Amino acid sequence: MILRAIVMAAALAGVLAASAAAQEDPTERSRVSGMALGVFASGSAVRTEGASGAGLGRGMHLGFGFADRFSLILRIRESEVRRPDPGESFSFDDGDLGLRYSFGDAGRALRPFAQAGFNGAFVSFDDSDVQMHGPGLTGGGGVEYFVTRGVAVDAGVSFTVASLTKGRDVDGEFEILDRRVSARGARLEVGVSWHP
C-alpha cells in the first residue's frame, strides 16, 4: 500500500515536471524575473576613523525581478575584518536594499549587471564596548552566468560610503560618543543563486 502511494506520487511529480518543462521557452537561457535566492563569499576592505583593515565574510541574497532587467534586491553580509596590528579585529555587518539592472536578455546565459541602493552598517570591536552604526549608500556591478535557466554563479564588486554614529553600551543604554564617523568599504563577492 505504501509502495503504491510512493509510485503514484513519483508518477504525478514526473507528469507535473514534464508539463512545466513543456511550458518553458526553449530559447530562454537565463531567468532574472521572479524570485531569486543566493549565498556568497566576500573579501572586504573597510576604512573608518580609528579602524581599518581587510577580511573575509559571507552573506545571503534575496531578490525579486519585476521584469527581465529590473530586480529589487536585499543583500545581507557579515565580515570579520583584521586590523594591521597583529591579533586585532572587528566585525563589520551590513545590508543593502536596492535595485539591480541586468543587461542582455533571457536568450543569453551571461548577464552583466549594475546595482545601487541604501546601506545599513553595524561595527563592533572585539576588544572594546564601542560600537558604530548608521546609514550609507552602495553601488557596484558584476556578472551572472546561468549554468541552467534557474541556477547562476555570480561575481561582483561593490563600494559603500556611510556616516556612522559611534557610541558604547553603558548599563544597557547607548551613550553617543560621535555622531559623524565616516566609513568606506570595498568588496569582491562570489556566489551562487537560484531563480525558481
KEKE-3310 file (N, C-alpha, C; in steps of 0.2 Angstrom, whole numbers, plus 5000, padded with zeros to 4 digits):
npx = (5004:5009:5020:5014:5008:5019:5024:5014:5014:5027:5025:5015:5023:5032:5024:5020:5032:5036:5026:5028:5041:5037:5030:5040:5050:5060:5071:5075:5088:5092:5085:5079:5068:5056:5057:5073:5086:5101:5118:5134:5152:5163:5176:5183:5188:5189:5187:5187:5186:5199:5198:5203:5205:5206:5197:5188:5171:5154:5138:5120:5108:5093:5081:5069:5063:5056:5054:5063:5074:5075:5077:5072:5083:5089:5103:5113:5126:5140:5156:5172:5185:5202:5213:5228:5237:5244:5233:5222:5205:5189:5171:5161:5146:5133:5120:5111:5098:5091:5091:5093:5100:5100:5109:5107:5097:5084:5088:5102:5115:5125:5125:5128:5128:5122:5121:5113:5110:5102:5111:5114:5124:5134:5146:5157:5168:5181:5189:5183:5169:5164:5154:5148:5136:5125:5118:5120:5126:5127:5135:5138:5144:5143:5143:5132:5132:5122:5121:5111:5094:5088:5099:5113:5130:5139:5148:5155:5158:5157:5154:5154:5149:5147:5139:5142:5136:5145:5147:5144:5140:5132:5127:5116:5111:5114:5127:5131:5146:5151:5144:5146:5154:5164:5164:5171:5169:5175:5171:5173:5164:5158:5147:5132:5116:5099:5085:5070)
npy = (4994:5006:5007:5008:5020:5028:5026:5031:5045:5048:5046:5056:5068:5067:5069:5082:5089:5087:5094:5107:5109:5108:5120:5130:5142:5137:5145:5152:5156:5161:5167:5180:5187:5186:5177:5176:5168:5167:5164:5169:5172:5184:5196:5209:5226:5238:5255:5266:5279:5277:5263:5252:5239:5223:5208:5193:5187:5182:5180:5183:5183:5190:5192:5200:5200:5211:5212:5206:5213:5222:5222:5220:5220:5212:5212:5204:5204:5197:5201:5198:5208:5211:5220:5230:5229:5215:5202:5210:5214:5217:5217:5219:5221:5222:5228:5229:5237:5238:5242:5232:5232:5221:5218:5213:5199:5186:5176:5175:5167:5173:5187:5203:5215:5230:5238:5247:5255:5258:5257:5249:5249:5240:5241:5232:5230:5218:5220:5230:5240:5249:5254:5256:5262:5265:5274:5272:5273:5262:5255:5246:5232:5218:5201:5188:5171:5160:5143:5134:5137:5141:5142:5151:5156:5170:5185:5199:5217:5229:5245:5255:5269:5277:5285:5285:5283:5284:5275:5268:5254:5258:5252:5246:5256:5266:5276:5290:5294:5300:5308:5308:5299:5294:5281:5269:5256:5242:5228:5212:5199:5183:5171:5160:5158:5154:5154:5151)
npz = (5000:5005:4996:4984:4985:4985:4972:4964:4968:4964:4950:4948:4951:4941:4929:4932:4932:4918:4912:4916:4910:4897:4895:4897:4889:4875:4871:4881:4891:4903:4919:4926:4930:4943:4959:4968:4976:4985:4990:4996:4996:5002:5000:5009:5011:5023:5029:5042:5054:5065:5063:5052:5039:5032:5027:5027:5023:5023:5015:5011:4998:4992:4980:4969:4953:4943:4930:4915:4916:4928:4945:4962:4976:4991:5001:5013:5024:5033:5040:5046:5050:5049:5058:5054:5065:5074:5079:5081:5078:5070:5069:5054:5049:5038:5027:5011:5002:4987:4969:4955:4939:4925:4911:4894:4888:4891:4882:4884:4892:4900:4910:4913:4926:4935:4950:4964:4980:4996:5011:5027:5041:5054:5066:5077:5090:5095:5106:5114:5121:5112:5099:5082:5071:5057:5042:5024:5007:4993:4979:4963:4953:4942:4936:4931:4927:4920:4923:4922:4917:4929:4938:4944:4944:4951:4951:4958:4962:4975:4982:4996:5005:5021:5035:5051:5068:5083:5098:5115:5125:5140:5154:5148:5140:5126:5124:5116:5107:5096:5082:5069:5060:5047:5035:5024:5012:5002:4992:4986:4979:4977:4972:4972:4965:4965:4954:4955)
capx = (5000:5014:5024:5009:5007:5025:5025:5009:5017:5033:5022:5012:5028:5035:5020:5020:5038:5036:5021:5032:5046:5034:5028:5046:5053:5066:5076:5077:5094:5093:5079:5080:5061:5053:5061:5080:5089:5108:5123:5140:5158:5166:5183:5181:5192:5185:5191:5183:5190:5201:5198:5204:5208:5203:5195:5183:5164:5149:5131:5114:5105:5086:5079:5063:5063:5049:5054:5069:5080:5075:5076:5073:5087:5091:5109:5115:5133:5144:5163:5177:5190:5208:5217:5235:5240:5243:5228:5216:5200:5182:5166:5158:5140:5129:5115:5109:5092:5092:5089:5098:5098:5103:5110:5106:5090:5083:5091:5109:5117:5129:5121:5131:5123:5124:5116:5114:5105:5104:5115:5114:5130:5135:5153:5158:5175:5182:5192:5180:5162:5162:5150:5146:5130:5122:5116:5125:5124:5131:5134:5143:5142:5146:5141:5129:5132:5117:5123:5104:5089:5087:5104:5118:5135:5140:5154:5154:5162:5153:5158:5150:5151:5142:5140:5140:5136:5149:5145:5146:5135:5133:5121:5110:5110:5119:5130:5134:5152:5152:5138:5148:5160:5164:5166:5171:5171:5175:5170:5173:5159:5157:5142:5128:5109:5093:5080:5064)
capy = (5000:5012:5007:5010:5028:5032:5026:5036:5051:5049:5047:5063:5073:5067:5072:5089:5092:5087:5099:5113:5109:5109:5127:5134:5144:5134:5150:5155:5153:5164:5169:5186:5189:5182:5176:5174:5166:5166:5164:5172:5173:5190:5199:5216:5231:5243:5260:5270:5283:5273:5256:5250:5233:5219:5202:5188:5186:5178:5183:5180:5187:5189:5197:5199:5203:5214:5211:5203:5218:5226:5217:5223:5216:5213:5208:5204:5201:5198:5201:5199:5212:5211:5226:5229:5226:5208:5199:5214:5213:5220:5214:5224:5218:5227:5225:5233:5237:5242:5240:5229:5232:5216:5219:5207:5197:5180:5172:5175:5164:5178:5193:5208:5219:5236:5239:5253:5255:5260:5253:5250:5245:5240:5239:5231:5229:5213:5222:5236:5240:5254:5251:5261:5260:5270:5273:5273:5271:5256:5254:5241:5229:5211:5197:5182:5166:5155:5137:5132:5143:5144:5142:5155:5158:5177:5188:5207:5222:5234:5251:5258:5275:5278:5290:5281:5285:5280:5275:5262:5252:5259:5250:5244:5262:5268:5283:5293:5297:5304:5307:5308:5295:5292:5274:5267:5249:5239:5221:5207:5194:5177:5166:5156:5160:5150:5158:5146)
capz = (5000:5005:4990:4978:4986:4983:4965:4962:4970:4959:4943:4947:4951:4934:4925:4933:4929:4911:4910:4917:4906:4891:4895:4896:4882:4874:4869:4887:4894:4910:4922:4930:4933:4948:4965:4967:4982:4984:4995:4993:5000:5001:5003:5011:5014:5026:5032:5046:5058:5070:5062:5045:5038:5027:5029:5023:5025:5019:5015:5008:4993:4991:4975:4965:4947:4941:4923:4913:4918:4934:4951:4969:4979:4998:5002:5020:5024:5039:5039:5051:5047:5053:5058:5053:5071:5075:5084:5082:5073:5072:5065:5050:5047:5034:5022:5006:4999:4981:4963:4950:4932:4921:4904:4889:4888:4893:4877:4885:4899:4903:4911:4917:4930:4939:4956:4968:4985:5003:5016:5034:5044:5061:5068:5084:5091:5099:5112:5117:5121:5107:5093:5077:5066:5053:5035:5019:5000:4990:4971:4961:4947:4941:4930:4932:4922:4921:4921:4919:4917:4936:4943:4941:4948:4950:4954:4958:4966:4977:4986:5001:5009:5026:5040:5057:5075:5087:5105:5118:5129:5147:5158:5144:5136:5121:5125:5110:5108:5090:5078:5062:5059:5040:5034:5017:5011:4995:4992:4980:4981:4973:4975:4968:4966:4962:4952:4954)
cpx = (5004:5018:5020:5009:5013:5026:5020:5011:5023:5030:5019:5018:5031:5031:5020:5026:5039:5032:5025:5037:5043:5032:5034:5048:5059:5072:5078:5083:5095:5086:5080:5073:5059:5058:5068:5083:5096:5112:5129:5146:5160:5173:5182:5187:5188:5189:5186:5188:5192:5201:5198:5207:5204:5201:5190:5176:5160:5142:5126:5111:5097:5084:5072:5063:5057:5049:5061:5075:5080:5073:5076:5077:5088:5098:5112:5121:5136:5151:5167:5183:5196:5211:5224:5239:5239:5238:5222:5211:5193:5177:5162:5152:5136:5124:5113:5102:5092:5089:5095:5096:5103:5103:5109:5099:5090:5086:5099:5110:5121:5126:5125:5126:5126:5119:5118:5108:5107:5107:5114:5120:5131:5142:5154:5165:5176:5185:5189:5173:5160:5159:5149:5140:5128:5120:5121:5122:5129:5130:5139:5140:5145:5143:5138:5130:5127:5119:5117:5100:5088:5092:5110:5124:5137:5146:5153:5158:5156:5157:5152:5153:5145:5144:5137:5140:5140:5147:5147:5140:5136:5127:5115:5108:5115:5121:5133:5141:5154:5147:5140:5154:5160:5167:5166:5173:5171:5175:5170:5169:5158:5152:5138:5121:5105:5088:5074:5059)
cpy = (5006:5013:5010:5018:5031:5032:5031:5043:5053:5050:5054:5068:5073:5070:5080:5093:5092:5092:5106:5114:5111:5117:5132:5136:5141:5138:5153:5152:5156:5167:5174:5188:5184:5182:5174:5173:5164:5166:5166:5172:5180:5192:5206:5220:5237:5249:5265:5274:5279:5266:5255:5243:5229:5212:5198:5188:5182:5182:5180:5185:5185:5194:5195:5203:5205:5212:5207:5207:5221:5221:5222:5218:5218:5209:5209:5201:5202:5197:5202:5202:5212:5218:5225:5227:5219:5206:5204:5214:5216:5217:5220:5220:5223:5224:5231:5232:5241:5239:5237:5229:5226:5218:5212:5205:5189:5174:5171:5171:5169:5185:5198:5212:5225:5236:5245:5253:5258:5255:5254:5246:5245:5237:5238:5228:5223:5215:5228:5235:5246:5250:5257:5258:5266:5269:5274:5272:5266:5256:5249:5238:5222:5208:5191:5177:5161:5148:5133:5138:5146:5144:5146:5156:5166:5179:5196:5210:5227:5239:5254:5264:5276:5283:5287:5285:5281:5281:5269:5261:5254:5257:5249:5250:5264:5275:5285:5296:5302:5303:5307:5305:5292:5285:5273:5260:5247:5232:5218:5201:5189:5172:5162:5158:5155:5154:5153:5149)
cpz = (5000:4998:4984:4979:4983:4975:4962:4963:4965:4952:4942:4947:4944:4929:4925:4931:4922:4908:4911:4912:4899:4890:4895:4889:4881:4872:4876:4890:4901:4912:4927:4934:4938:4954:4964:4975:4981:4990:4992:4998:4998:5004:5004:5013:5016:5029:5036:5051:5064:5069:5055:5045:5033:5030:5025:5027:5021:5020:5011:5003:4992:4986:4972:4959:4944:4933:4921:4915:4925:4940:4957:4973:4987:4999:5009:5020:5031:5038:5045:5048:5052:5052:5056:5059:5072:5080:5085:5076:5075:5067:5061:5047:5044:5029:5017:5004:4993:4975:4959:4943:4928:4914:4900:4890:4890:4888:4879:4892:4903:4904:4916:4921:4933:4944:4960:4974:4991:5007:5023:5037:5051:5062:5075:5085:5096:5106:5116:5117:5116:5101:5088:5072:5063:5046:5030:5012:4997:4982:4969:4955:4947:4935:4933:4926:4924:4918:4919:4919:4924:4941:4940:4946:4946:4954:4953:4963:4968:4981:4990:5004:5014:5031:5046:5063:5079:5094:5108:5123:5137:5151:5154:5140:5132:5122:5119:5111:5102:5085:5071:5061:5051:5039:5026:5016:5004:4996:4985:4982:4975:4976:4970:4970:4962:4961:4950:4949)
residu = (MET:ILE:LEU:ARG:ALA:ILE:VAL:MET:ALA:ALA:ALA:LEU:ALA:GLY:VAL:LEU:ALA:ALA:SER:ALA:ALA:ALA:GLN:GLU:ASP:PRO:THR:GLU:ARG:SER:ARG:VAL:SER:GLY:MET:ALA:LEU:GLY:VAL:PHE:ALA:SER:GLY:SER:ALA:VAL:ARG:THR:GLU:GLY:ALA:SER:GLY:ALA:GLY:LEU:GLY:ARG:GLY:MET:HIS:LEU:GLY:PHE:GLY:PHE:ALA:ASP:ARG:PHE:SER:LEU:ILE:LEU:ARG:ILE:ARG:GLU:SER:GLU:VAL:ARG:ARG:PRO:ASP:PRO:GLY:GLU:SER:PHE:SER:PHE:ASP:ASP:GLY:ASP:LEU:GLY:LEU:ARG:TYR:SER:PHE:GLY:ASP:ALA:GLY:ARG:ALA:LEU:ARG:PRO:PHE:ALA:GLN:ALA:GLY:PHE:ASN:GLY:ALA:PHE:VAL:SER:PHE:ASP:ASP:SER:ASP:VAL:GLN:MET:HIS:GLY:PRO:GLY:LEU:THR:GLY:GLY:GLY:GLY:VAL:GLU:TYR:PHE:VAL:THR:ARG:GLY:VAL:ALA:VAL:ASP:ALA:GLY:VAL:SER:PHE:THR:VAL:ALA:SER:LEU:THR:LYS:GLY:ARG:ASP:VAL:ASP:GLY:GLU:PHE:GLU:ILE:LEU:ASP:ARG:ARG:VAL:SER:ALA:ARG:GLY:ALA:ARG:LEU:GLU:VAL:GLY:VAL:SER:TRP:HIS:PRO)
# end
